[in-house]
Amino acid sequence: MRANRQPEFTQIDMEMSFVDAEDVMDVNERLLSYLFKKVLAVDVTLPIQRISWKKAMDRFGSDKPDLRFGMELVNVSEIVKGCEFSVFKNALKLQNGSVRGINAKGQGCMPKKKIDKFVDYCVKGYGAKGLAYAFVQEGGTFKSSFAKFMKKKEMTALVRAMDGQPGDLLLFVADSNKIVWNVLGALRLKLAETIGLLNKNDYCFVWITEFPLLEWSDEENRFMAMHHPFTMPIEEDWNKIDTDPGSVRAKAYDIVLNGTELGGGSVRIHQNDIQEKMFEVLGFSKEEAWKQFGFMLSAFKYGVPPHAGLAYGLDRLVMLMAQEDSIRDVITFPKMKDASCLMLQAPALVDDKQLKELAISICQRKE
């Protein structure tokens, strides 16, 4: 349960035949432009800008970036790779490890207690090992939590890479890319909220495109579909599916507004050979794939048109248009934070007759 998530929600789904990603995005851009003009008298500039998933993560630490303010992430790995600060050194030894930072312009006067709260927020909420920081002072000097481990020329180069000016606060995280992105992406939003950079009257749309087709799961010890196993890969990447599956991009796209994903979709696979290969990469044997998805694989033999779609979370869209902070404010009879329903008084006890009708038996657990 989050501010933009409920157990029940209203989804508007569109499915289109004989189309590609460009067609879907064009239709939805015109829809959003009409909707915001009609309801809010707000002009949406078309075409809506597009950012690839990789660039969104590198610049904002998020695949649903809020573009109402700057404070973009800066990769300083090359700048600090020879330093003696163990936190930076150890991170760069990791596979896909990096050191990145954000510049909180004009926040160099922030009290140490407040920074400690941000450190706690990053460590407890997002798995960071810590948060390194530096205040940029007049005369090219700096006050820092880690400067004693750095040579002066290294610190000078680091501040320059961050475009640090007197009065700025520089914040750094060092770890695997995934953790660094998550931490700095969340910290960026938290800082913007704290210092008042989020204007609800600004509506900044962006398409996030070229998502990875697959993502590695340490828990499952295999690749998983990032969206779903029926997402069409980008054709020029398909020849890498056996040698470097993690680098294959998908024909998937999300429409994002002010840091909230309004909707997402993809072009679907419509060729039998690609779909069977996709199941193979995901760890299904041919027999398992046909057992679970034979109805679809059989249908492919008769000819399936190229098709694509997109689904909106209507409640999220209404929430942002109404300038509310939670979809609970725009849903009739929303669930509470513990997912209970005050109107229905659910969850509630059921009697034996109801359980019998549903063939459910209850076993008492022995302590």
N, C-alpha and C positions, 0 to 999 in steps of 0.2 A: 504494500500500500504506500503510494507516494502522492504528492499533490496532484499529479497528472495521471493517476492510475486508480481504477476501481475494479472490483470483481466483475461487474457488469458495465458495459459501455456500448455506445452506438457507433457502428462502423458502416461507412458508405463505401461500397466496393464497386469498381468498374472493371469489366473484362472486355477486351477489344480484340477483334480478329483482323488479320492481314495488316498488322501495324508493327512498328519498331519503337524503341525508346523515345525517339524524337517525336513521334506522333502522340504518345501518351503525355509527354511533358508539355507539348504545345497546347493540347486540349485543356490540361489542368492549369496552365498559366493563364489562359483566357478565362477559365472558370473563376479563379481566384481574383483576377483583375475586376471582373464583373461584380463578384460578390462583395469585395471591399468597397468598391465605388458605390454600389447600390445601398449597402447597409451602413457604412461608416463615412461615406464621401471621401475615402482615402484612395489616392491614385497609386497603383502598384506599377512600378517601372518594369516594362517588358523589353527584351527577354530577361527573366530572372537569372541572376548569375549562377554559375556552376563551379563547384570545387570538387576535385577528386577526393576520394576517401583518404588517400595517403597524405595529400596536401592539407586536408582538414585536420588530421591528427598531428602533423608536424607543426602547423601554425596555431592550432587552438586546443590540442589535446582532447578533441571530442569529434564524433561524427555527427553531432547536432550542435554546431557552434552558434553562439550568440554573436552577431556581427554589429550590435549597437555600439560597441566600444572596441578599442584596440587591444593593448596589452597581450600581444601575440607571443607565443613561445619562441625562444631562440636556442638553437642547438650550439652549445659551446664546447662540445667534446674535443674538437681539434685544438682549441685554445688551451685546454687544461690537461691534455693527455700526458704532458711531461712533468706535471707538478707533483709535489710530495704529500698532498692532502689525500689521506688513505680512502676517504669516502668516495672521492672522485676516481682515484686510481682503481679501486676494487670494482666500481660500477663499469668501468671501461674494459675490464677483463671478462665481463659477462658476455654471453652470446646475445647480440642485439641490445647491448647496454649503451647508455648514453648519459650525458649531463646536459640538462636544459634549464633555462631560467625564464622568468618574466620580470619586466620592469614596471613597478608600480610608480608611475610618474608623480612626483611631488609628495610622496608619502614617507620621505626620509625622516620626518619628525614623529613617526608612529612610535608610541611607547613600547618598551620591551615587553610589558605584560600583554599587550595586544598581539604582538608577534608570537608570543608563547602560545596564545590561544589558537592562532593559525597553525602553529607547529602541531599542537594537540589535535586539531581538526584533520590535518593531513595524515598523521600517524594512526590515529584511532579509526578514522573513517575510510581511509583509502590505502592503507598498508605501506605508507612511506616509512623508511627507517629514520627519517629526520628531514629538516628543512634548513638549508644553509642560507645565510642572508648577509647583505652588505649595504650600509648606508653610504651614499656618495656625498662627500662634504666639499666645502669650498677649497680652492687651491690644489685640487687634484688628490686630496687625501680621502681616506675611507675608514669607516668603522665597521668591522666585520667579525662574524662568528668563526671564520676560518682563515683570516688573512695571515695569521702567524705561521701557517703551513705553506704559504705561497711566497715566492719571490716578488719584489715590488713590480718588476716588469711584467710578471705573469698577471698580477692583480690589475695593473694598468691596461693590459691587453684585454682582460676579461671585462672590465668596466666599459672599455671602448666598444667591444663586440656587442654589449647590451645597450649601447647608446646611453650610457649612464651620465646624467648631468647632476650638478649640485642640487641636493634636495630629493633625489630619487632613492627608492628602496628596491634593491635587486634581490630576488628570491630564487633559489636553485634546488633542484631535486636530482639525485643521481641513483640510477637503478636500471632495471630492464626497461626497454621502451614502453612496454605495456603499463607498467607501474608509473613511470614518469608521466606518460600521457594522462593517465587517470588522475594522478595527484594534481598536476599543474592545471589540467582542464577544470577540475573542481575548484581549485584555489583561485583561478582566474575569475570564476563566477562569484565566488564568495567575496573576493576583494571588491569586485564591481558593485555588488549589493551593499557592502559595508560603506564604501565611499561615495555611493549615490550616482553610479553611472548608468543605471537601468531606467530608461524613460519608456513608460508604457505607451506613449503616443507615437513612438517610432515602431515601424513594422518592417523588419529586415528579413526578407525571404532569401533562401539559398537552396539550390539543388545539390545534394551530395551524390556523386556518381562513382562508378568504377570501384565498387566494394570488392574486397577479396571474395572469390568464389567459396573458399574453404578457410577454416581456422583450426589450428591444432588444439586438441583437448588432452591435457596431461592426465586428467582423470580417466578418460576412455582409451588413452594411448593410441589415438587415431585422428584423422582429419574428420571434421564435422562440417556440414553445410552452414555457412554464415547466415543465409536467409532461409532457404529450404532446398531440398535436393532436386527441385525441378527448375532451378534458375539457369538460364542460358549463359554460358561463358562467352566472353569476348573472343571472336573468332581468331584473332591474331595471337592469342595466348594459348589456344587449345593444344598446340603441339608441345607444350611444356607440362601437360597433365601427368605424364609418367615420370619425368625427370625432376620437376620442381613444382609440384601441385600447389604449394602455398603462394606462388607468384601469379597464379591464374586469376584474372579479374572477371567480375560478373557483370552482366547487363542488368544491374540493379540500381535503384535510385530512391532517395528519400527527399521529401519536401520538408524543409525546416523553417520555422519562424521563431525568431527571438530565443533561440536555444531550446526549442521544443520541436520534436518530430511530429509533424501534423499527419503525415501519411507516408507510406512506402509501397514500392512495387517492383516488378521486374518483368523482363521478357522471359517467357517460359520455353523450356526445351520442347521441341516438337519432332525431333528425329530419334528414331529408335536406337541407333548406334550410340549417339551421344548420351542418351538417358541410361542405357545399359552400362556404359563406361563410367558414368557418374556414380551409379550404384556400386560398381566395382571399387572405385577409389574410396568410397565411404565404408568399405568393408563388407558389403553384401556379396555372397556367392551368387552365381547366376540363378541357382535354384531358389535361394532365399528372396531374391529380387522378384522373381516371377510369382512366388507364393504370396508376397505381400502386395505387389503392384502389378500383377499380371493383367488386371482389368485395363490398366492404362497402356501398358506395353502392347497389349493386343490391339487396342484402339489405334495406336500409331501405325499399324500395318495398313489401315484403311485410308490413311492420309489425314493429317492434322494441320490446319492452317497455322501460320506464324501467329502467335497471340501474346498479348501482354496486358498488364493491368496495374491498378493502384488502388489502395484502400485508405480512406481517411478515418481518423478518430474524431468524430464529429464533436464530442464533448470538449476535447482539447481545443479545437478550432473556436468553438463558442466561448470557451474560457478566456482565450487570448483576445477575441474581439470584444468581449465584455469587460476586459481588463481586470479579471479576477485572478486570484492566486492559486485557486484549487478548483478542480472539476466538480468537487462536492457542492460548490456554489451554483452550478448550472445544471445539476441533475436532480430530478424529482426523487425524493426518498433515497438519498445516497446511503451507502453503508458507512458505519463508523470506522475508526482506525483499526479496530480489532476485527473488522469484516462483519460485525453483527448488524442486524436491521431492526431499528427501533419500531418501525411500523408493524412488521410481521412478528416481532419478538423472536427472531431467529438468530442463531440456532436454538431449537427447543427440543425437549424430550419427545420421543415417539413411543406409541404403545406397541404391544406385542402383535396386534393384528396387522398394523402397518408393516412391521418388520417381516411378518410371515408372507404378506402379499408380494414383497420385494425379494423374498428368499434370502434374507439377511439374518445371520445369527450373530449374537454377541458373546464373546468369550471373555471371562474375567481373567485379567492378567495376574499371575501369582507374583507376589513381591519377593 
